[in-house]
Amino acid sequence: MTKSVTLGQYMAWVRDSGGYCTNGIQADHEIGMVPVIKLVADSGRYVIHPSDNQSEILEPSLIEYYDRRLGLVSPFKTTPRA
């Protein structure tokens, strides 16, 4: 069994890697305003996570997507890289 990674753990790793995270709200055309977290790498590349629940478990495929969008390689288990 692999260890689960939470959004909060991933955010802490982004900050430890020289990036930063901010929270805010964003418009959703179906339900109105929703909370979001913006994760920004030290290069300026960023990704928006559609929730502010830092206890949320991230799927390995989502970690891979965030790593790719941020241009980083996290120490967390991801889907196999090609």
Helices and strands as residue ranges (DSSP letters): E 5-6, H 7-16, E 20-28, E 32-40, E 46-49, E 57-58, H 60-70
